[in-house]
């Protein structure tokens, strides 16, 4: 099942489910190459007031920041 697929009748958005999965795994960063996923995951983080606990970033932003630091 992909992130964007919403199941009819479900109360929880897929982005919320993916966020819960990341939190359960102990992640503090979610990296995606999909602009659509980035928007929805960032929204899920903001909606749940988790800005200080987990961060969402684009893959190329991560690569770019790593190169700049190195």
mmCIF file of the N, C-alpha and C atoms, coordinates in Angstrom:
data_MODEL
# 
_entry.id   MODEL 
# 
loop_
_atom_site.group_PDB 
_atom_site.id 
_atom_site.type_symbol 
_atom_site.label_atom_id 
_atom_site.label_alt_id 
_atom_site.label_comp_id 
_atom_site.label_asym_id 
_atom_site.label_entity_id 
_atom_site.label_seq_id 
_atom_site.pdbx_PDB_ins_code 
_atom_site.Cartn_x 
_atom_site.Cartn_y 
_atom_site.Cartn_z 
_atom_site.occupancy 
_atom_site.B_iso_or_equiv 
_atom_site.pdbx_formal_charge 
_atom_site.auth_seq_id 
_atom_site.auth_comp_id 
_atom_site.auth_asym_id 
_atom_site.auth_atom_id 
_atom_site.pdbx_PDB_model_num 
ATOM 1   N N  . UNK A 1 1  ? 0.840   -1.165 0.000  1.00 0.00 ? 1  UNK A N  1 
ATOM 2   C CA . UNK A 1 1  ? 0.000   0.000  0.000  1.00 0.00 ? 1  UNK A CA 1 
ATOM 3   C C  . UNK A 1 1  ? 0.894   1.240  0.000  1.00 0.00 ? 1  UNK A C  1 
ATOM 4   N N  . UNK A 1 2  ? 0.568   2.189  -0.817 1.00 0.00 ? 2  UNK A N  1 
ATOM 5   C CA . UNK A 1 2  ? 1.388   3.393  -0.909 1.00 0.00 ? 2  UNK A CA 1 
ATOM 6   C C  . UNK A 1 2  ? 0.882   4.467  0.045  1.00 0.00 ? 2  UNK A C  1 
ATOM 7   N N  . UNK A 1 3  ? 1.689   5.481  0.225  1.00 0.00 ? 3  UNK A N  1 
ATOM 8   C CA . UNK A 1 3  ? 1.365   6.561  1.153  1.00 0.00 ? 3  UNK A CA 1 
ATOM 9   C C  . UNK A 1 3  ? 0.154   7.340  0.710  1.00 0.00 ? 3  UNK A C  1 
ATOM 10  N N  . UNK A 1 4  ? -0.039  7.538  -0.572 1.00 0.00 ? 4  UNK A N  1 
ATOM 11  C CA . UNK A 1 4  ? -1.108  8.401  -1.055 1.00 0.00 ? 4  UNK A CA 1 
ATOM 12  C C  . UNK A 1 4  ? -2.445  7.707  -1.129 1.00 0.00 ? 4  UNK A C  1 
ATOM 13  N N  . UNK A 1 5  ? -2.485  6.419  -1.036 1.00 0.00 ? 5  UNK A N  1 
ATOM 14  C CA . UNK A 1 5  ? -3.728  5.678  -1.174 1.00 0.00 ? 5  UNK A CA 1 
ATOM 15  C C  . UNK A 1 5  ? -4.564  5.768  0.101  1.00 0.00 ? 5  UNK A C  1 
ATOM 16  N N  . UNK A 1 6  ? -5.734  6.350  -0.020 1.00 0.00 ? 6  UNK A N  1 
ATOM 17  C CA . UNK A 1 6  ? -6.646  6.452  1.114  1.00 0.00 ? 6  UNK A CA 1 
ATOM 18  C C  . UNK A 1 6  ? -7.730  5.389  0.968  1.00 0.00 ? 6  UNK A C  1 
ATOM 19  N N  . UNK A 1 7  ? -7.970  4.648  2.014  1.00 0.00 ? 7  UNK A N  1 
ATOM 20  C CA . UNK A 1 7  ? -8.978  3.599  1.989  1.00 0.00 ? 7  UNK A CA 1 
ATOM 21  C C  . UNK A 1 7  ? -10.308 4.195  2.412  1.00 0.00 ? 7  UNK A C  1 
ATOM 22  N N  . UNK A 1 8  ? -11.318 3.966  1.605  1.00 0.00 ? 8  UNK A N  1 
ATOM 23  C CA . UNK A 1 8  ? -12.640 4.516  1.890  1.00 0.00 ? 8  UNK A CA 1 
ATOM 24  C C  . UNK A 1 8  ? -13.141 4.027  3.251  1.00 0.00 ? 8  UNK A C  1 
ATOM 25  N N  . UNK A 1 9  ? -13.631 4.949  4.059  1.00 0.00 ? 9  UNK A N  1 
ATOM 26  C CA . UNK A 1 9  ? -14.173 4.603  5.362  1.00 0.00 ? 9  UNK A CA 1 
ATOM 27  C C  . UNK A 1 9  ? -13.152 4.619  6.481  1.00 0.00 ? 9  UNK A C  1 
ATOM 28  N N  . UNK A 1 10 ? -11.860 4.732  6.149  1.00 0.00 ? 10 UNK A N  1 
ATOM 29  C CA . UNK A 1 10 ? -10.827 4.774  7.188  1.00 0.00 ? 10 UNK A CA 1 
ATOM 30  C C  . UNK A 1 10 ? -10.807 6.134  7.847  1.00 0.00 ? 10 UNK A C  1 
ATOM 31  N N  . UNK A 1 11 ? -10.583 6.161  9.138  1.00 0.00 ? 11 UNK A N  1 
ATOM 32  C CA . UNK A 1 11 ? -10.543 7.404  9.888  1.00 0.00 ? 11 UNK A CA 1 
ATOM 33  C C  . UNK A 1 11 ? -9.143  8.007  9.971  1.00 0.00 ? 11 UNK A C  1 
ATOM 34  N N  . UNK A 1 12 ? -8.129  7.187  9.773  1.00 0.00 ? 12 UNK A N  1 
ATOM 35  C CA . UNK A 1 12 ? -6.746  7.641  9.906  1.00 0.00 ? 12 UNK A CA 1 
ATOM 36  C C  . UNK A 1 12 ? -6.115  7.737  8.521  1.00 0.00 ? 12 UNK A C  1 
ATOM 37  N N  . UNK A 1 13 ? -5.503  8.873  8.233  1.00 0.00 ? 13 UNK A N  1 
ATOM 38  C CA . UNK A 1 13 ? -4.830  9.059  6.945  1.00 0.00 ? 13 UNK A CA 1 
ATOM 39  C C  . UNK A 1 13 ? -3.570  8.200  6.882  1.00 0.00 ? 13 UNK A C  1 
ATOM 40  N N  . UNK A 1 14 ? -3.199  7.826  5.683  1.00 0.00 ? 14 UNK A N  1 
ATOM 41  C CA . UNK A 1 14 ? -2.024  6.987  5.497  1.00 0.00 ? 14 UNK A CA 1 
ATOM 42  C C  . UNK A 1 14 ? -0.766  7.681  6.016  1.00 0.00 ? 14 UNK A C  1 
ATOM 43  N N  . UNK A 1 15 ? -0.675  8.995  5.848  1.00 0.00 ? 15 UNK A N  1 
ATOM 44  C CA . UNK A 1 15 ? 0.504   9.707  6.351  1.00 0.00 ? 15 UNK A CA 1 
ATOM 45  C C  . UNK A 1 15 ? 0.604   9.598  7.867  1.00 0.00 ? 15 UNK A C  1 
ATOM 46  N N  . UNK A 1 16 ? -0.529  9.592  8.548  1.00 0.00 ? 16 UNK A N  1 
ATOM 47  C CA . UNK A 1 16 ? -0.533  9.410  10.002 1.00 0.00 ? 16 UNK A CA 1 
ATOM 48  C C  . UNK A 1 16 ? -0.046  8.002  10.360 1.00 0.00 ? 16 UNK A C  1 
ATOM 49  N N  . UNK A 1 17 ? -0.487  7.017  9.586  1.00 0.00 ? 17 UNK A N  1 
ATOM 50  C CA . UNK A 1 17 ? -0.046  5.636  9.833  1.00 0.00 ? 17 UNK A CA 1 
ATOM 51  C C  . UNK A 1 17 ? 1.461   5.508  9.632  1.00 0.00 ? 17 UNK A C  1 
ATOM 52  N N  . UNK A 1 18 ? 1.974   6.111  8.560  1.00 0.00 ? 18 UNK A N  1 
ATOM 53  C CA . UNK A 1 18 ? 3.409   6.046  8.290  1.00 0.00 ? 18 UNK A CA 1 
ATOM 54  C C  . UNK A 1 18 ? 4.203   6.768  9.376  1.00 0.00 ? 18 UNK A C  1 
ATOM 55  N N  . UNK A 1 19 ? 3.669   7.874  9.855  1.00 0.00 ? 19 UNK A N  1 
ATOM 56  C CA . UNK A 1 19 ? 4.315   8.599  10.947 1.00 0.00 ? 19 UNK A CA 1 
ATOM 57  C C  . UNK A 1 19 ? 4.357   7.731  12.197 1.00 0.00 ? 19 UNK A C  1 
ATOM 58  N N  . UNK A 1 20 ? 3.264   7.064  12.506 1.00 0.00 ? 20 UNK A N  1 
ATOM 59  C CA . UNK A 1 20 ? 3.232   6.160  13.660 1.00 0.00 ? 20 UNK A CA 1 
ATOM 60  C C  . UNK A 1 20 ? 4.250   5.035  13.504 1.00 0.00 ? 20 UNK A C  1 
ATOM 61  N N  . UNK A 1 21 ? 4.379   4.505  12.285 1.00 0.00 ? 21 UNK A N  1 
ATOM 62  C CA . UNK A 1 21 ? 5.346   3.445  12.040 1.00 0.00 ? 21 UNK A CA 1 
ATOM 63  C C  . UNK A 1 21 ? 6.771   3.933  12.290 1.00 0.00 ? 21 UNK A C  1 
ATOM 64  N N  . UNK A 1 22 ? 7.062   5.151  11.842 1.00 0.00 ? 22 UNK A N  1 
ATOM 65  C CA . UNK A 1 22 ? 8.396   5.715  12.051 1.00 0.00 ? 22 UNK A CA 1 
ATOM 66  C C  . UNK A 1 22 ? 8.667   5.942  13.531 1.00 0.00 ? 22 UNK A C  1 
ATOM 67  N N  . UNK A 1 23 ? 7.681   6.464  14.243 1.00 0.00 ? 23 UNK A N  1 
ATOM 68  C CA . UNK A 1 23 ? 7.843   6.694  15.683 1.00 0.00 ? 23 UNK A CA 1 
ATOM 69  C C  . UNK A 1 23 ? 8.022   5.383  16.436 1.00 0.00 ? 23 UNK A C  1 
ATOM 70  N N  . UNK A 1 24 ? 7.248   4.372  16.065 1.00 0.00 ? 24 UNK A N  1 
ATOM 71  C CA . UNK A 1 24 ? 7.369   3.057  16.709 1.00 0.00 ? 24 UNK A CA 1 
ATOM 72  C C  . UNK A 1 24 ? 8.752   2.456  16.485 1.00 0.00 ? 24 UNK A C  1 
ATOM 73  N N  . UNK A 1 25 ? 9.362   2.778  15.346 1.00 0.00 ? 25 UNK A N  1 
ATOM 74  C CA . UNK A 1 25 ? 10.698  2.266  15.036 1.00 0.00 ? 25 UNK A CA 1 
ATOM 75  C C  . UNK A 1 25 ? 11.791  3.085  15.719 1.00 0.00 ? 25 UNK A C  1 
ATOM 76  N N  . UNK A 1 26 ? 11.405  4.193  16.364 1.00 0.00 ? 26 UNK A N  1 
ATOM 77  C CA . UNK A 1 26 ? 12.378  5.029  17.051 1.00 0.00 ? 26 UNK A CA 1 
ATOM 78  C C  . UNK A 1 26 ? 13.039  6.077  16.167 1.00 0.00 ? 26 UNK A C  1 
ATOM 79  N N  . UNK A 1 27 ? 12.466  6.320  14.998 1.00 0.00 ? 27 UNK A N  1 
ATOM 80  C CA . UNK A 1 27 ? 13.055  7.285  14.066 1.00 0.00 ? 27 UNK A CA 1 
ATOM 81  C C  . UNK A 1 27 ? 12.867  8.711  14.557 1.00 0.00 ? 27 UNK A C  1 
ATOM 82  N N  . UNK A 1 28 ? 13.840  9.562  14.251 1.00 0.00 ? 28 UNK A N  1 
ATOM 83  C CA . UNK A 1 28 ? 13.686  10.990 14.507 1.00 0.00 ? 28 UNK A CA 1 
ATOM 84  C C  . UNK A 1 28 ? 13.765  11.767 13.198 1.00 0.00 ? 28 UNK A C  1 
ATOM 85  N N  . UNK A 1 29 ? 13.901  11.038 12.082 1.00 0.00 ? 29 UNK A N  1 
ATOM 86  C CA . UNK A 1 29 ? 13.966  11.642 10.763 1.00 0.00 ? 29 UNK A CA 1 
ATOM 87  C C  . UNK A 1 29 ? 13.293  10.717 9.756  1.00 0.00 ? 29 UNK A C  1 
ATOM 88  N N  . UNK A 1 30 ? 12.449  11.303 8.904  1.00 0.00 ? 30 UNK A N  1 
ATOM 89  C CA . UNK A 1 30 ? 11.845  10.576 7.786  1.00 0.00 ? 30 UNK A CA 1 
ATOM 90  C C  . UNK A 1 30 ? 12.367  11.241 6.521  1.00 0.00 ? 30 UNK A C  1 
ATOM 91  N N  . UNK A 1 31 ? 12.923  10.451 5.610  1.00 0.00 ? 31 UNK A N  1 
ATOM 92  C CA . UNK A 1 31 ? 13.471  10.960 4.359  1.00 0.00 ? 31 UNK A CA 1 
ATOM 93  C C  . UNK A 1 31 ? 12.625  10.422 3.214  1.00 0.00 ? 31 UNK A C  1 
ATOM 94  N N  . UNK A 1 32 ? 12.251  11.314 2.297  1.00 0.00 ? 32 UNK A N  1 
ATOM 95  C CA . UNK A 1 32 ? 11.467  10.907 1.142  1.00 0.00 ? 32 UNK A CA 1 
ATOM 96  C C  . UNK A 1 32 ? 11.960  11.634 -0.099 1.00 0.00 ? 32 UNK A C  1 
ATOM 97  N N  . UNK A 1 33 ? 11.789  11.004 -1.259 1.00 0.00 ? 33 UNK A N  1 
ATOM 98  C CA . UNK A 1 33 ? 12.119  11.626 -2.530 1.00 0.00 ? 33 UNK A CA 1 
ATOM 99  C C  . UNK A 1 33 ? 10.855  12.089 -3.247 1.00 0.00 ? 33 UNK A C  1 
ATOM 100 N N  . UNK A 1 34 ? 9.715   11.891 -2.632 1.00 0.00 ? 34 UNK A N  1 
ATOM 101 C CA . UNK A 1 34 ? 8.425   12.207 -3.242 1.00 0.00 ? 34 UNK A CA 1 
ATOM 102 C C  . UNK A 1 34 ? 7.883   13.525 -2.676 1.00 0.00 ? 34 UNK A C  1 
ATOM 103 N N  . UNK A 1 35 ? 7.698   14.543 -3.515 1.00 0.00 ? 35 UNK A N  1 
ATOM 104 C CA . UNK A 1 35 ? 7.183   15.828 -3.028 1.00 0.00 ? 35 UNK A CA 1 
ATOM 105 C C  . UNK A 1 35 ? 5.793   15.706 -2.393 1.00 0.00 ? 35 UNK A C  1 
ATOM 106 N N  . UNK A 1 36 ? 4.960   14.860 -2.956 1.00 0.00 ? 36 UNK A N  1 
ATOM 107 C CA . UNK A 1 36 ? 3.622   14.635 -2.419 1.00 0.00 ? 36 UNK A CA 1 
ATOM 108 C C  . UNK A 1 36 ? 3.705   14.046 -1.007 1.00 0.00 ? 36 UNK A C  1 
ATOM 109 N N  . UNK A 1 37 ? 4.558   13.045 -0.834 1.00 0.00 ? 37 UNK A N  1 
ATOM 110 C CA . UNK A 1 37 ? 4.738   12.414 0.476  1.00 0.00 ? 37 UNK A CA 1 
ATOM 111 C C  . UNK A 1 37 ? 5.324   13.400 1.481  1.00 0.00 ? 37 UNK A C  1 
ATOM 112 N N  . UNK A 1 38 ? 6.263   14.215 1.028  1.00 0.00 ? 38 UNK A N  1 
ATOM 113 C CA . UNK A 1 38 ? 6.887   15.212 1.893  1.00 0.00 ? 38 UNK A CA 1 
ATOM 114 C C  . UNK A 1 38 ? 5.836   16.146 2.481  1.00 0.00 ? 38 UNK A C  1 
ATOM 115 N N  . UNK A 1 39 ? 4.961   16.654 1.641  1.00 0.00 ? 39 UNK A N  1 
ATOM 116 C CA . UNK A 1 39 ? 3.911   17.568 2.100  1.00 0.00 ? 39 UNK A CA 1 
ATOM 117 C C  . UNK A 1 39 ? 3.000   16.890 3.111  1.00 0.00 ? 39 UNK A C  1 
ATOM 118 N N  . UNK A 1 40 ? 2.573   15.684 2.801  1.00 0.00 ? 40 UNK A N  1 
ATOM 119 C CA . UNK A 1 40 ? 1.632   14.992 3.686  1.00 0.00 ? 40 UNK A CA 1 
ATOM 120 C C  . UNK A 1 40 ? 2.279   14.559 4.996  1.00 0.00 ? 40 UNK A C  1 
ATOM 121 N N  . UNK A 1 41 ? 3.519   14.132 4.951  1.00 0.00 ? 41 UNK A N  1 
ATOM 122 C CA . UNK A 1 41 ? 4.205   13.746 6.192  1.00 0.00 ? 41 UNK A CA 1 
ATOM 123 C C  . UNK A 1 41 ? 4.493   14.968 7.066  1.00 0.00 ? 41 UNK A C  1 
ATOM 124 N N  . UNK A 1 42 ? 4.913   16.070 6.443  1.00 0.00 ? 42 UNK A N  1 
ATOM 125 C CA . UNK A 1 42 ? 5.128   17.297 7.214  1.00 0.00 ? 42 UNK A CA 1 
ATOM 126 C C  . UNK A 1 42 ? 3.838   17.749 7.873  1.00 0.00 ? 42 UNK A C  1 
ATOM 127 N N  . UNK A 1 43 ? 2.734   17.644 7.146  1.00 0.00 ? 43 UNK A N  1 
ATOM 128 C CA . UNK A 1 43 ? 1.434   17.995 7.706  1.00 0.00 ? 43 UNK A CA 1 
ATOM 129 C C  . UNK A 1 43 ? 1.075   17.090 8.879  1.00 0.00 ? 43 UNK A C  1 
ATOM 130 N N  . UNK A 1 44 ? 1.352   15.804 8.753  1.00 0.00 ? 44 UNK A N  1 
ATOM 131 C CA . UNK A 1 44 ? 1.065   14.860 9.834  1.00 0.00 ? 44 UNK A CA 1 
ATOM 132 C C  . UNK A 1 44 ? 1.864   15.201 11.085 1.00 0.00 ? 44 UNK A C  1 
ATOM 133 N N  . UNK A 1 45 ? 3.129   15.586 10.900 1.00 0.00 ? 45 UNK A N  1 
ATOM 134 C CA . UNK A 1 45 ? 3.980   15.969 12.033 1.00 0.00 ? 45 UNK A CA 1 
ATOM 135 C C  . UNK A 1 45 ? 3.406   17.210 12.715 1.00 0.00 ? 45 UNK A C  1 
ATOM 136 N N  . UNK A 1 46 ? 3.020   18.212 11.929 1.00 0.00 ? 46 UNK A N  1 
ATOM 137 C CA . UNK A 1 46 ? 2.462   19.449 12.484 1.00 0.00 ? 46 UNK A CA 1 
ATOM 138 C C  . UNK A 1 46 ? 1.122   19.208 13.163 1.00 0.00 ? 46 UNK A C  1 
ATOM 139 N N  . UNK A 1 47 ? 0.282   18.416 12.540 1.00 0.00 ? 47 UNK A N  1 
ATOM 140 C CA . UNK A 1 47 ? -1.043  18.124 13.096 1.00 0.00 ? 47 UNK A CA 1 
ATOM 141 C C  . UNK A 1 47 ? -0.950  17.449 14.457 1.00 0.00 ? 47 UNK A C  1 
ATOM 142 N N  . UNK A 1 48 ? 0.062   16.606 14.626 1.00 0.00 ? 48 UNK A N  1 
ATOM 143 C CA . UNK A 1 48 ? 0.240   15.876 15.883 1.00 0.00 ? 48 UNK A CA 1 
ATOM 144 C C  . UNK A 1 48 ? 1.169   16.598 16.855 1.00 0.00 ? 48 UNK A C  1 
ATOM 145 N N  . UNK A 1 49 ? 1.594   17.832 16.505 1.00 0.00 ? 49 UNK A N  1 
ATOM 146 C CA . UNK A 1 49 ? 2.481   18.628 17.358 1.00 0.00 ? 49 UNK A CA 1 
ATOM 147 C C  . UNK A 1 49 ? 3.768   17.878 17.720 1.00 0.00 ? 49 UNK A C  1 
ATOM 148 N N  . UNK A 1 50 ? 4.414   17.308 16.706 1.00 0.00 ? 50 UNK A N  1 
ATOM 149 C CA . UNK A 1 50 ? 5.635   16.529 16.916 1.00 0.00 ? 50 UNK A CA 1 
ATOM 150 C C  . UNK A 1 50 ? 6.859   17.189 16.286 1.00 0.00 ? 50 UNK A C  1 
ATOM 151 N N  . UNK A 1 51 ? 6.801   18.514 16.061 1.00 0.00 ? 51 UNK A N  1 
ATOM 152 C CA . UNK A 1 51 ? 7.885   19.206 15.374 1.00 0.00 ? 51 UNK A CA 1 
ATOM 153 C C  . UNK A 1 51 ? 9.247   18.993 16.034 1.00 0.00 ? 51 UNK A C  1 
ATOM 154 N N  . UNK A 1 52 ? 9.336   18.950 17.324 1.00 0.00 ? 52 UNK A N  1 
ATOM 155 C CA . UNK A 1 52 ? 10.614  18.770 17.996 1.00 0.00 ? 52 UNK A CA 1 
ATOM 156 C C  . UNK A 1 52 ? 11.035  17.322 18.129 1.00 0.00 ? 52 UNK A C  1 
ATOM 157 N N  . UNK A 1 53 ? 10.156  16.403 17.830 1.00 0.00 ? 53 UNK A N  1 
ATOM 158 C CA . UNK A 1 53 ? 10.432  14.982 18.042 1.00 0.00 ? 53 UNK A CA 1 
ATOM 159 C C  . UNK A 1 53 ? 10.858  14.240 16.773 1.00 0.00 ? 53 UNK A C  1 
ATOM 160 N N  . UNK A 1 54 ? 10.269  14.608 15.637 1.00 0.00 ? 54 UNK A N  1 
ATOM 161 C CA . UNK A 1 54 ? 10.595  13.939 14.377 1.00 0.00 ? 54 UNK A CA 1 
ATOM 162 C C  . UNK A 1 54 ? 10.580  14.971 13.260 1.00 0.00 ? 54 UNK A C  1 
ATOM 163 N N  . UNK A 1 55 ? 11.494  14.793 12.304 1.00 0.00 ? 55 UNK A N  1 
ATOM 164 C CA . UNK A 1 55 ? 11.634  15.743 11.205 1.00 0.00 ? 55 UNK A CA 1 
ATOM 165 C C  . UNK A 1 55 ? 11.444  15.003 9.888  1.00 0.00 ? 55 UNK A C  1 
ATOM 166 N N  . UNK A 1 56 ? 10.883  15.683 8.913  1.00 0.00 ? 56 UNK A N  1 
ATOM 167 C CA . UNK A 1 56 ? 10.692  15.130 7.573  1.00 0.00 ? 56 UNK A CA 1 
ATOM 168 C C  . UNK A 1 56 ? 11.533  15.961 6.619  1.00 0.00 ? 56 UNK A C  1 
ATOM 169 N N  . UNK A 1 57 ? 12.287  15.295 5.746  1.00 0.00 ? 57 UNK A N  1 
ATOM 170 C CA . UNK A 1 57 ? 13.120  16.024 4.789  1.00 0.00 ? 57 UNK A CA 1 
ATOM 171 C C  . UNK A 1 57 ? 13.118  15.326 3.437  1.00 0.00 ? 57 UNK A C  1 
ATOM 172 N N  . UNK A 1 58 ? 13.427  16.101 2.425  1.00 0.00 ? 58 UNK A N  1 
ATOM 173 C CA . UNK A 1 58 ? 13.567  15.581 1.077  1.00 0.00 ? 58 UNK A CA 1 
ATOM 174 C C  . UNK A 1 58 ? 14.947  14.930 0.937  1.00 0.00 ? 58 UNK A C  1 
ATOM 175 N N  . UNK A 1 59 ? 15.026  13.873 0.180  1.00 0.00 ? 59 UNK A N  1 
ATOM 176 C CA . UNK A 1 59 ? 16.286  13.144 0.007  1.00 0.00 ? 59 UNK A CA 1 
ATOM 177 C C  . UNK A 1 59 ? 17.399  14.050 -0.522 1.00 0.00 ? 59 UNK A C  1 
ATOM 178 N N  . UNK A 1 60 ? 17.092  14.861 -1.515 1.00 0.00 ? 60 UNK A N  1 
ATOM 179 C CA . UNK A 1 60 ? 18.124  15.727 -2.090 1.00 0.00 ? 60 UNK A CA 1 
ATOM 180 C C  . UNK A 1 60 ? 18.549  16.823 -1.115 1.00 0.00 ? 60 UNK A C  1 
ATOM 181 N N  . UNK A 1 61 ? 17.652  17.289 -0.263 1.00 0.00 ? 61 UNK A N  1 
ATOM 182 C CA . UNK A 1 61 ? 18.037  18.255 0.767  1.00 0.00 ? 61 UNK A CA 1 
ATOM 183 C C  . UNK A 1 61 ? 19.013  17.618 1.752  1.00 0.00 ? 61 UNK A C  1 
ATOM 184 N N  . UNK A 1 62 ? 18.760  16.357 2.094  1.00 0.00 ? 62 UNK A N  1 
ATOM 185 C CA . UNK A 1 62 ? 19.662  15.643 3.001  1.00 0.00 ? 62 UNK A CA 1 
ATOM 186 C C  . UNK A 1 62 ? 21.037  15.457 2.372  1.00 0.00 ? 62 UNK A C  1 
ATOM 187 N N  . UNK A 1 63 ? 21.057  15.038 1.111  1.00 0.00 ? 63 UNK A N  1 
ATOM 188 C CA . UNK A 1 63 ? 22.324  14.846 0.409  1.00 0.00 ? 63 UNK A CA 1 
ATOM 189 C C  . UNK A 1 63 ? 23.073  16.167 0.311  1.00 0.00 ? 63 UNK A C  1 
ATOM 190 N N  . UNK A 1 64 ? 22.367  17.223 -0.050 1.00 0.00 ? 64 UNK A N  1 
ATOM 191 C CA . UNK A 1 64 ? 22.986  18.534 -0.184 1.00 0.00 ? 64 UNK A CA 1 
ATOM 192 C C  . UNK A 1 64 ? 23.576  19.017 1.137  1.00 0.00 ? 64 UNK A C  1 
ATOM 193 N N  . UNK A 1 65 ? 22.832  18.864 2.224  1.00 0.00 ? 65 UNK A N  1 
ATOM 194 C CA . UNK A 1 65 ? 23.339  19.318 3.512  1.00 0.00 ? 65 UNK A CA 1 
ATOM 195 C C  . UNK A 1 65 ? 24.525  18.483 3.965  1.00 0.00 ? 65 UNK A C  1 
ATOM 196 N N  . UNK A 1 66 ? 24.539  17.210 3.620  1.00 0.00 ? 66 UNK A N  1 
ATOM 197 C CA . UNK A 1 66 ? 25.658  16.347 3.967  1.00 0.00 ? 66 UNK A CA 1 
ATOM 198 C C  . UNK A 1 66 ? 26.916  16.746 3.208  1.00 0.00 ? 66 UNK A C  1 
ATOM 199 N N  . UNK A 1 67 ? 26.747  17.069 1.937  1.00 0.00 ? 67 UNK A N  1 
ATOM 200 C CA . UNK A 1 67 ? 27.891  17.503 1.130  1.00 0.00 ? 67 UNK A CA 1 
ATOM 201 C C  . UNK A 1 67 ? 28.431  18.828 1.635  1.00 0.00 ? 67 UNK A C  1 
ATOM 202 N N  . UNK A 1 68 ? 27.542  19.757 1.981  1.00 0.00 ? 68 UNK A N  1 
ATOM 203 C CA . UNK A 1 68 ? 27.970  21.064 2.485  1.00 0.00 ? 68 UNK A CA 1 
ATOM 204 C C  . UNK A 1 68 ? 28.720  20.950 3.808  1.00 0.00 ? 68 UNK A C  1 
ATOM 205 N N  . UNK A 1 69 ? 28.296  20.011 4.655  1.00 0.00 ? 69 UNK A N  1 
ATOM 206 C CA . UNK A 1 69 ? 28.952  19.813 5.950  1.00 0.00 ? 69 UNK A CA 1 
ATOM 207 C C  . UNK A 1 69 ? 30.321  19.168 5.786  1.00 0.00 ? 69 UNK A C  1 
ATOM 208 N N  . UNK A 1 70 ? 30.445  18.308 4.765  1.00 0.00 ? 70 UNK A N  1 
ATOM 209 C CA . UNK A 1 70 ? 31.676  17.541 4.554  1.00 0.00 ? 70 UNK A CA 1 
ATOM 210 C C  . UNK A 1 70 ? 32.660  18.344 3.805  1.00 0.00 ? 70 UNK A C  1 
# 
